[in-house]
Amino acid sequence: MNIVHRILEYLFYKIQVLTRYMDTSMYLNTHVPFIMSTILLFYLVDVAVIYYYIIMEYSPQKNAANVFLIVLAIMLSLWSSLYFYYRYKHRNEKIMERKVYEHSSNVWAYLFIFTPFIVLLGLALFF
C-alpha cells in the first residue's frame, strides 16, 4: 500500500505543478482530482475497447445510452474517491508543502497523462 500511496503523491504533485497555469488551477481542491480521474477513465476506456470490441467483437452502436450512463457513473466515482482521498486530513496541502518530488523527473507524469490518448489513437487507426 505504501508504493501506491507514493505513486499517487508523485502524480498529484506533478499534475499540480504541470497544470498550475490552467484556468481550472484557481480551484486547487478540485482540478487535480478531475484531471487524474479523467485520465484514469481513459485508461478504463482503453481496456473496455480492447476487451469488448476486439476480443468479444461487440458492436458499440447497440446501446449507446447505457454506455454513456456507465461512463458517467464511473467518472463520478473516480472523481469523488480521488477528491476525498486528497481532502482527507488535508493530504493535498501536505504533499505540496513537503516538495519531496520537486527535483524528480516529469517523465513518468507525462507518460501517465498521455499514454491513454496514444492507445486510443492507435485503436482508432486499427479500426
C-alpha positions as CSV (number, residue, x, y, z in Angstrom):
1,M,0.0,0.0,0.0
2,N,2.9,2.3,0.6
3,I,4.0,2.1,-3.0
4,V,0.6,3.0,-4.3
5,H,0.5,5.9,-1.9
6,R,3.9,7.2,-3.1
7,I,2.8,6.9,-6.7
8,L,-0.4,8.8,-6.1
9,E,1.6,11.5,-4.2
10,Y,4.0,11.8,-7.1
11,L,1.2,12.0,-9.7
12,F,-0.7,14.6,-7.6
13,Y,2.4,16.8,-7.1
14,K,3.5,16.6,-10.8
15,I,0.0,17.2,-12.1
16,Q,-0.5,20.2,-9.8
17,V,2.8,21.7,-10.9
18,L,2.3,20.9,-14.6
19,T,-1.2,22.3,-14.7
20,R,-0.8,25.4,-12.4
21,Y,-1.3,27.7,-15.3
22,M,-4.6,26.2,-16.4
23,D,-7.9,28.1,-16.0
24,T,-9.0,25.4,-13.6
25,S,-6.0,25.8,-11.3
26,M,-7.8,28.5,-9.3
27,Y,-9.9,25.6,-8.0
28,L,-7.0,23.9,-6.2
29,N,-9.2,21.4,-4.4
30,T,-10.8,20.0,-7.5
31,H,-8.7,20.4,-10.6
32,V,-6.1,17.7,-9.9
33,P,-8.6,15.0,-8.9
34,F,-10.6,16.0,-12.0
35,I,-7.6,15.6,-14.3
36,M,-6.5,12.3,-12.6
37,S,-10.0,10.9,-12.7
38,T,-10.3,11.8,-16.4
39,I,-7.0,10.1,-17.2
40,L,-8.0,7.0,-15.2
41,L,-11.3,7.0,-17.1
42,F,-9.5,7.0,-20.4
43,Y,-7.4,4.0,-19.2
44,L,-10.6,2.2,-18.4
45,V,-12.0,3.2,-21.9
46,D,-8.8,1.7,-23.4
47,V,-9.3,-1.6,-21.6
48,A,-13.0,-1.7,-22.4
49,V,-12.4,-1.0,-26.1
50,I,-9.8,-3.7,-26.2
51,Y,-11.9,-6.2,-24.4
52,Y,-15.4,-5.6,-25.8
53,Y,-14.7,-4.5,-29.4
54,I,-11.6,-6.5,-30.2
55,I,-11.8,-9.7,-28.0
56,M,-15.6,-10.1,-27.7
57,E,-16.4,-8.4,-31.1
58,Y,-19.2,-6.4,-29.6
59,S,-20.9,-3.7,-31.6
60,P,-20.7,-0.2,-29.9
61,Q,-23.9,1.0,-31.7
62,K,-26.3,-1.4,-29.9
63,N,-27.0,0.7,-26.7
64,A,-25.0,4.0,-26.6
65,A,-27.2,5.4,-23.8
66,N,-26.3,2.6,-21.4
67,V,-22.6,3.1,-22.2
68,F,-22.9,6.8,-21.5
69,L,-24.6,6.2,-18.1
70,I,-21.9,3.7,-17.1
71,V,-19.1,6.0,-18.1
72,L,-20.7,8.9,-16.2
73,A,-21.1,6.8,-13.1
74,I,-17.5,5.6,-13.3
75,M,-16.3,9.2,-13.8
76,L,-18.2,10.4,-10.8
77,S,-17.0,7.6,-8.6
78,L,-13.4,8.1,-9.6
79,W,-13.5,11.8,-9.1
80,S,-15.2,11.5,-5.7
81,S,-12.8,8.9,-4.5
82,L,-9.7,10.9,-5.5
83,Y,-11.2,14.1,-4.2
84,F,-12.0,12.6,-0.8
85,Y,-8.6,10.8,-0.7
86,Y,-6.7,14.1,-1.0
87,R,-9.1,16.2,1.1
88,Y,-9.0,13.7,4.0
89,K,-6.7,15.1,6.6
90,H,-5.6,17.9,4.1
91,R,-3.4,15.4,2.4
92,N,-3.2,17.6,-0.7
93,E,-1.7,20.6,1.2
94,K,0.8,18.3,3.0
95,I,2.0,16.9,-0.3
96,M,2.5,20.4,-1.8
97,E,4.3,21.7,1.3
98,R,6.8,18.9,1.6
99,K,8.1,19.3,-2.0
100,V,9.7,15.9,-1.9
101,Y,9.1,15.4,-5.6
102,E,10.3,18.8,-6.7
103,H,13.5,17.7,-8.2
104,S,12.3,14.4,-9.6
105,S,11.7,13.9,-13.3
106,N,8.4,14.7,-15.0
107,V,8.7,11.8,-17.5
108,W,6.5,9.4,-15.5
109,A,3.8,12.0,-15.1
110,Y,3.9,12.8,-18.8
111,L,3.7,9.0,-19.6
112,F,0.7,8.7,-17.2
113,I,-1.1,11.6,-18.8
114,F,-0.5,10.9,-22.5
115,T,-0.5,7.0,-22.7
116,P,-4.3,6.5,-22.8
117,F,-4.7,9.0,-25.6
118,I,-1.9,7.4,-27.6
119,V,-3.5,4.0,-27.1
120,L,-6.9,5.4,-28.2
121,L,-5.3,6.9,-31.3
122,G,-3.7,3.6,-32.1
123,L,-7.0,1.8,-31.6
124,A,-8.7,4.3,-33.9
125,L,-6.2,3.5,-36.6
126,F,-6.7,-0.2,-36.0
127,F,-10.5,0.0,-36.7
